[in-house]
Amino acid sequence: MALQEKFHQIITDPTLSPKQKSNFLALEADASVPYLTVSEAVKEAMEHGIICDMFEGNAPFKPRYVLPDYGKFLKQGSEYLELEPAQDLDEAINALTILYHHVPSVTNIPVYLGQLDEIMLPFAEGLDEDTIYRKLKLFWIMLDRTLPDAFMHANIGPSDNIICRSILHIDAELKQVAPNLTFMYDPAITPDDLLRLAAKNICETSKPHIANYPLHANAFDNKGFGIVSCYNSLPLAGGANTLVRMNLKQAALKAENRVDFLNHVLPHYSDLMYELIEARSAFLHQDSHFFNSFLVEEGLIDESRFAPMFGIYGMAEAVDILLEKEGIQANYGHDDGANQLGYQISAALDSIVKSTPVTYGYNGRALLHAQGGISLDKDVTPGVRIPYGTEPDPVSHIQALAEHHQYYTSGISDILTIDETVKGNPEAMYQLCKGALALGMREFTANVDSNDLIRVTGYMIKLSDIEKFNQEGSRTNTTWLGNEAAANTGILNRKPRVISHEQTPYYGNNSGNGQ
């Protein structure tokens, strides 16, 4: 009866569209299936909020994230979809539009749209700039209106080309929630004026993410990768079969001190994480029949290129708790002793993940991930981030966190909230970004305080949509998550900081010359 009441509540919700009601009803169906068989220890850790499965369904029948090889698709066409190879830009856009509706994910909407400039550029030959702009603008509008989900993610760069620049201009003009966007930056390839254009976009729209392309490419053996959903790095033609995460704050509460945490508590809960990972990925790969799909048969994805994501969050609270147990007064993100303990924990996690085999993994391993939080997380900070409202100046912020980035192959991101005065000095954003990547950050991400379009954990929302959500709902599927996050997780308490003139030359002198 309780389940029927929940169904009725969804069906009669005045703020949901029919499509959104169908999605929520499907989630309830996923959650009503008996859970996979796991040990009592795993069940207890889940009940106590130390590990969780990220709401992928009790018996997963699709991977969490899927990254098809869209370039291959455009070249070969599809027998299943009855599509010939694309011959021009119109046909390429049409083919992609069709395929997107057949690519599953945890959200039921594709989280990866492809390295769009790379796959579209061959079809733009002979077209003038205005024609390309008009076609891509219609494409961009179509994506937001037909796949209205802020976890949908496109990649561009690192090369300088007309498709890349057109998408940046269009994204700045339209200021849409979807799609999310990552610009790949490679100091050996990307000209400075193109990075400046991307940095200027951040000042206006809080997009794109800027990714450290060489760091990501090397992590995946230069065989191709994509950045999807919020900021998750995964193998191209593969993806993530599941994401399981550990609440380091709750784990730290179980420890006597840092030695006990590193030597006993962390390994214990990591073992339970792996048990849950194995159970969930085994069902997907062995019982769900997902890997019988046309995506596999036509070579767009390869089962061997999927990996579990070993996620963590609550690093800030874990460090402060362990230091307090030892009678040490220091705060994560501000004091060197606290930051060093954080790096030690990240290194320990990296060692565990790289030394633990999994049945269905990338080269037989899971991928470590600094998970960006969810809207239900209360009193715990996402990933390895500094707690909202306590952030130091932007340079100190980056210096405190950059060392973590070497460990988190499948994604790590912070969100710097910059004062709106940067709009009058976008060069400061450029210098800050370039220097952050030079220090080893995998991702540079920033919100600008006065923008309507902001990042939550990594996905985008409009503050104006949040203001009217409770009365009107939203056509964008992820607005409700942003509304819940604003109420529960303090995202609106992020502290906007000014990039001072004294700070930016530090980066300008240490970031390389670019092209």
C-alpha positions in Angstrom: 0.0 0.0 0.0 2.8 2.4 0.8 4.3 1.9 -2.7 0.9 2.5 -4.3 0.6 5.7 -2.3 4.0 6.8 -3.6 2.9 6.0 -7.2 -0.2 8.1 -6.7 1.8 11.0 -5.2 4.0 11.0 -8.3 1.1 10.7 -10.8 -0.7 13.6 -9.2 2.3 15.9 -8.6 1.4 19.2 -10.3 5.0 20.3 -10.8 6.0 17.2 -12.9 5.5 16.8 -16.6 4.2 13.5 -17.9 7.7 12.5 -19.0 9.1 13.3 -15.6 6.4 11.3 -13.9 7.3 8.3 -16.1 10.9 8.7 -15.0 10.1 8.8 -11.3 7.8 5.9 -11.6 10.6 3.9 -13.3 12.9 4.7 -10.4 10.4 3.4 -8.0 10.1 0.2 -10.0 14.0 -0.2 -9.9 13.9 0.3 -6.2 11.2 -2.3 -5.6 13.2 -5.2 -7.0 14.9 -7.4 -4.4 18.4 -6.2 -3.7 21.4 -8.2 -4.9 22.8 -10.7 -2.4 25.5 -9.1 -0.2 26.9 -9.9 3.2 25.5 -8.6 6.5 28.6 -6.5 6.9 27.9 -4.7 3.6 24.2 -4.2 4.5 25.3 -2.7 7.9 27.8 -0.3 6.3 25.0 0.8 3.9 22.5 1.3 6.7 25.0 3.4 8.6 25.7 5.6 5.6 29.4 4.6 5.3 29.0 3.2 1.8 26.2 3.6 -0.8 25.3 2.5 -4.3 24.2 5.8 -5.8 20.6 4.8 -6.6 21.4 2.8 -9.8 18.6 0.3 -9.0 18.6 -2.8 -6.9 19.5 -5.0 -9.8 21.3 -2.9 -12.5 20.3 -3.6 -16.1 22.3 -0.8 -17.7 25.7 0.8 -17.0 25.9 4.0 -15.0 27.7 5.8 -17.8 28.1 4.8 -21.4 30.6 6.5 -23.8 30.0 5.3 -27.4 32.5 5.9 -30.1 30.4 8.4 -32.0 33.2 9.0 -34.6 33.1 5.4 -35.6 29.3 5.5 -35.7 29.3 8.5 -38.1 31.8 6.8 -40.4 30.1 3.3 -40.6 26.4 4.1 -40.0 24.2 1.6 -38.2 22.5 -1.5 -39.4 20.3 -1.6 -36.3 19.2 2.0 -36.7 19.1 1.7 -40.5 21.4 4.6 -41.1 24.0 5.0 -43.8 27.4 6.6 -43.0 27.0 10.4 -42.7 28.0 12.4 -45.8 27.7 16.0 -44.6 27.1 18.0 -41.4 23.3 17.8 -41.6 23.5 14.0 -41.9 26.0 13.9 -39.0 23.9 16.0 -36.7 20.8 14.0 -37.7 22.5 10.6 -37.0 23.9 11.8 -33.7 20.4 13.0 -32.7 19.0 9.6 -33.4 21.7 7.6 -31.6 21.5 9.8 -28.5 18.0 8.4 -27.8 19.4 4.9 -27.8 22.3 5.5 -25.3 21.4 4.5 -21.8 22.7 5.8 -18.5 21.7 6.1 -14.8 19.6 9.1 -15.8 18.0 7.5 -18.9 19.6 10.3 -20.9 23.0 10.1 -22.5 25.7 11.5 -20.3 28.2 11.7 -23.1 27.6 13.5 -26.5 31.1 12.9 -27.9 34.2 14.9 -28.7 32.0 17.1 -30.9 34.6 19.1 -32.7 36.7 16.1 -33.5 33.9 14.0 -34.9 32.0 16.9 -36.7 35.0 18.7 -38.3 35.3 16.3 -41.2 31.7 17.1 -42.2 32.2 20.8 -42.0 34.6 21.0 -44.9 33.6 23.6 -47.5 31.0 25.3 -45.2 31.4 29.0 -44.3 31.5 30.1 -40.7 27.9 31.5 -40.7 26.4 28.3 -42.0 28.3 26.2 -39.4 27.2 28.6 -36.6 23.5 28.4 -37.7 23.5 24.6 -37.9 25.3 24.1 -34.6 23.0 26.6 -32.8 19.9 24.7 -33.8 21.6 21.5 -32.7 22.5 23.1 -29.3 18.9 24.3 -28.8 17.5 20.8 -29.8 19.7 19.1 -27.2 18.5 21.3 -24.4 14.8 21.1 -25.4 14.6 17.3 -26.1 17.2 16.0 -23.7 16.7 18.4 -20.8 19.2 17.0 -18.3 22.2 18.8 -16.8 24.2 15.6 -16.7 24.4 15.4 -20.5 27.9 16.4 -21.3 29.8 17.4 -24.5 33.6 17.7 -25.0 35.6 20.0 -27.3 39.3 20.9 -27.8 42.3 20.8 -27.4 42.9 21.7 -31.0 41.8 25.1 -32.4 39.0 24.7 -35.1 35.8 26.2 -36.3 33.5 23.7 -34.6 35.2 24.3 -31.2 35.1 28.1 -31.4 31.5 28.0 -32.8 30.3 25.9 -29.8 32.0 28.2 -27.3 30.3 31.2 -29.0 26.9 29.5 -29.1 27.1 28.3 -25.5 27.9 31.8 -24.2 25.1 33.2 -26.2 22.4 30.7 -25.2 23.4 30.2 -21.6 21.5 26.9 -21.4 21.6 24.4 -18.5 22.2 21.6 -21.0 24.5 20.3 -22.3 27.3 20.5 -19.8 30.6 21.2 -21.5 34.3 20.5 -21.0 37.0 22.2 -23.0 40.2 20.1 -23.2 43.4 22.1 -22.8 46.8 21.0 -23.9 49.6 23.6 -23.6 51.4 21.9 -26.5 48.4 22.2 -28.8 45.9 24.8 -27.6 46.7 28.5 -28.5 46.4 31.0 -25.7 43.7 33.0 -27.3 41.4 29.9 -27.5 41.9 29.2 -23.7 41.2 32.9 -23.2 37.9 32.5 -25.0 37.0 29.5 -22.8 37.9 31.5 -19.7 35.8 34.4 -20.9 32.9 32.0 -21.3 33.3 30.9 -17.6 32.9 34.6 -16.6 29.6 34.7 -18.4 28.1 31.3 -18.0 30.2 29.3 -15.5 31.0 26.9 -18.4 33.0 25.2 -19.6 35.0 22.9 -17.3 38.7 23.2 -18.4 40.3 19.8 -18.4 44.0 19.0 -18.3 44.1 17.0 -21.5 47.6 15.4 -21.3 47.0 14.2 -17.7 43.7 12.6 -18.7 45.0 11.1 -22.0 48.0 9.5 -20.3 45.8 8.0 -17.6 43.9 6.1 -20.3 47.0 4.9 -22.3 46.2 7.4 -25.0 43.4 5.1 -26.3 40.7 7.6 -25.9 38.6 9.0 -23.1 35.7 11.3 -22.5 34.5 13.5 -19.6 30.9 12.9 -18.9 28.0 13.8 -16.5 29.5 16.1 -13.9 33.2 15.7 -14.6 33.8 12.0 -14.7 36.7 10.7 -16.8 36.2 7.3 -18.4 37.4 5.2 -21.3 36.0 6.0 -24.8 33.9 3.1 -26.2 33.4 2.0 -22.6 32.2 3.7 -19.5 31.4 3.0 -15.8 29.4 -0.2 -15.0 28.7 1.1 -11.5 29.7 3.8 -9.0 29.9 2.9 -5.3 31.1 5.5 -2.8 32.5 5.7 0.7 31.7 8.4 3.2 35.1 9.1 4.7 33.5 11.2 7.5 31.5 8.3 8.8 34.5 6.0 8.4 36.7 8.3 10.4 34.3 8.3 13.2 35.0 4.6 13.6 38.7 5.1 13.9 40.8 5.7 17.1 43.3 7.9 15.3 45.0 8.3 11.9 47.0 5.2 12.2 44.0 3.1 13.0 42.1 4.8 10.2 44.8 4.2 7.5 45.8 0.7 8.7 42.5 -0.9 9.6 39.3 1.2 9.1 40.0 2.3 5.5 41.0 -1.1 4.3 38.0 -2.7 6.0 35.4 -0.5 4.4 37.3 -0.7 1.1 36.9 -4.5 1.2 33.1 -4.0 1.7 33.1 -1.5 -1.2 34.7 -4.1 -3.4 32.2 -6.7 -2.4 29.3 -4.4 -3.4 31.1 -3.4 -6.6 31.6 -7.1 -7.6 27.9 -7.9 -6.8 26.6 -5.0 -8.9 28.9 -5.3 -11.8 28.4 -9.1 -12.0 24.7 -8.8 -12.3 25.1 -6.2 -15.1 27.6 -8.2 -17.1 26.3 -11.7 -16.5 22.5 -11.5 -16.0 21.1 -8.2 -17.5 22.0 -9.0 -21.1 23.0 -5.4 -21.6 26.1 -6.4 -23.5 24.1 -8.1 -26.2 23.0 -4.7 -27.4 23.6 -3.3 -30.9 26.1 -0.8 -29.3 28.4 -3.8 -28.7 27.6 -5.7 -31.9 28.4 -2.6 -34.0 31.6 -1.9 -32.2 30.5 1.4 -30.6 31.3 0.1 -27.1 33.5 -2.7 -25.8 32.7 -4.6 -22.6 36.4 -4.7 -21.6 36.5 -0.8 -21.5 34.0 -0.5 -18.6 35.1 -0.1 -15.1 33.6 0.4 -11.6 34.1 3.8 -10.0 35.4 3.7 -6.5 34.1 6.9 -5.1 34.9 8.8 -1.9 33.5 12.0 -0.3 33.8 13.7 3.0 37.6 14.1 3.0 37.4 17.5 4.8 35.4 16.2 7.7 37.4 12.9 7.9 40.7 14.9 8.3 39.3 17.3 10.9 37.8 14.4 12.9 41.0 12.4 12.9 43.0 15.5 14.0 40.6 16.2 16.7 40.9 12.6 18.0 44.7 13.3 18.3 44.2 16.7 20.1 45.5 18.7 17.1 43.9 22.0 16.2 44.0 22.3 12.4 41.5 22.8 9.6 41.4 21.1 6.2 42.1 23.4 3.4 43.8 26.0 5.6 46.6 24.3 7.6 49.5 22.4 6.2 49.2 19.6 8.7 45.6 19.0 7.9 46.3 19.1 4.1 49.2 16.7 4.4 46.9 14.2 6.2 44.4 14.6 3.3 47.1 13.8 0.8 48.1 10.8 2.8 44.5 9.5 2.7 44.3 10.0 -1.0 47.6 8.2 -1.6 46.3 5.3 0.6 43.1 5.1 -1.4 45.1 5.2 -4.7 47.2 2.3 -3.5 44.2 0.2 -2.5 42.4 0.8 -5.9 45.5 0.1 -8.0 46.4 -3.1 -6.1 42.9 -4.6 -5.9 41.7 -6.6 -8.9 38.1 -6.6 -10.0 36.3 -9.0 -12.3 34.9 -6.3 -14.6 37.3 -3.4 -14.7 39.6 -1.3 -16.9 42.8 -3.3 -17.1 41.3 -5.4 -14.3 40.9 -2.5 -11.8 38.4 0.0 -10.6 39.0 3.8 -11.0 39.3 6.1 -8.1 36.8 9.0 -8.1 36.3 12.1 -5.9 32.5 12.0 -5.9 30.9 15.4 -6.1 28.1 14.8 -3.6 24.4 14.3 -4.0 21.4 16.4 -3.0 20.7 14.3 0.1 24.2 14.8 1.6 23.9 16.8 4.8 26.8 18.0 6.9 29.4 16.4 4.7 31.5 18.0 1.9 31.7 16.5 -1.6 34.9 14.7 -2.7 38.1 16.3 -1.4 36.6 19.8 -1.5 37.0 22.5 1.2 33.7 23.0 3.1 31.4 25.7 1.6 31.7 29.1 3.2 35.2 28.4 4.6 37.1 28.6 1.3 40.4 30.6 1.3 41.5 32.9 -1.5 41.5 31.3 -5.0 45.3 30.7 -5.2 45.5 29.2 -1.7 42.4 27.1 -2.5 44.1 25.7 -5.6 47.4 25.1 -3.8 45.7 23.3 -1.0 43.9 20.8 -3.3 46.1 20.4 -6.4 48.2 17.5 -4.9 45.0 15.3 -4.6 44.4 15.4 -8.3 47.1 13.0 -9.3 45.2 10.1 -7.7 41.7 10.4 -9.0 41.8 9.0 -12.5 38.0 8.9 -13.0 37.4 12.4 -11.9 38.1 15.1 -9.3 36.8 18.7 -9.4 36.5 21.7 -7.1 34.3 24.6 -7.8 35.9 28.0 -7.2 33.3 30.7 -6.7 34.7 34.0 -8.0 33.5 37.5 -7.4 31.6 39.1 -10.2 34.4 41.7 -10.7 36.2 39.1 -12.8 33.8 39.9 -15.6 35.7 43.1 -16.1 39.0 41.3 -16.0 38.6 37.9 -17.7 42.4 37.7 -18.1 42.5 37.0 -14.3 40.3 33.9 -14.9 42.6 32.8 -17.7 45.7 33.2 -15.6 44.1 31.3 -12.6 43.0 28.5 -14.9 46.3 28.1 -16.7 48.2 28.1 -13.4 45.9 25.6 -11.8 46.4 23.1 -14.6 50.2 23.7 -14.5 50.1 22.7 -10.8 48.6 19.4 -11.7 44.9 19.9 -11.4 42.9 17.6 -13.6 40.0 20.0 -13.9 39.5 23.8 -13.4 35.9 24.8 -12.7 34.5 28.1 -11.5 31.2 29.8 -10.8 30.9 33.5 -11.0 28.8 34.9 -8.2 26.4 37.0 -10.2 25.6 34.4 -12.9 22.2 32.9 -13.1 23.8 29.7 -14.5 25.8 28.0 -11.7 27.3 24.6 -11.0 26.0 22.4 -8.1 28.2 19.3 -7.7 29.3 19.6 -11.3 26.0 19.8 -13.2 24.3 23.1 -14.0 21.2 24.8 -12.7 19.7 28.3 -13.1 19.1 30.1 -9.9 16.0 31.6 -11.5 14.6 28.1 -12.1 15.2 27.2 -8.4 13.3 30.3 -7.3 10.1 29.2 -9.0 10.5 25.4 -8.9 8.2 24.7 -5.9 5.3 26.5 -7.6 5.9 25.7 -11.3 8.2 22.8 -11.5 10.8 22.9 -14.4 11.1 21.4 -17.9 14.7 20.5 -17.0 14.9 17.2 -15.2 17.7 18.1 -12.9 16.3 21.3 -11.4 14.7 19.3 -8.6 18.1 18.0 -7.6 19.5 21.5 -7.5 16.5 22.7 -5.5 17.1 19.8 -3.0 20.9 20.5 -2.9 20.3 24.2 -2.2 18.1 23.2 0.8 20.3 20.4 2.1 23.9 20.9 1.2 24.7 24.6 1.5 25.8 25.1 -2.2 24.5 28.7 -2.0 26.9 29.3 0.9 30.0 29.1 -1.3 32.2 32.1 -0.6 32.9 34.3 -3.7 36.5 35.5 -3.8 38.3 38.2 -5.7 41.3 37.2 -7.9 43.7 39.9 -6.9 46.3 41.5 -9.2 49.0 40.3 -6.8 47.9 36.7 -7.3 47.5 36.3 -11.0 51.2 37.1 -12.0 52.2 34.1 -9.8 50.5 31.9 -12.3 51.4 33.9 -15.3 55.1 33.3 -14.5 54.8 29.6 -13.8 52.3 28.2 -16.3 54.3 27.9 -19.5 54.0 30.0 -22.6 51.4 28.0 -24.5 51.2 28.5 -28.3 
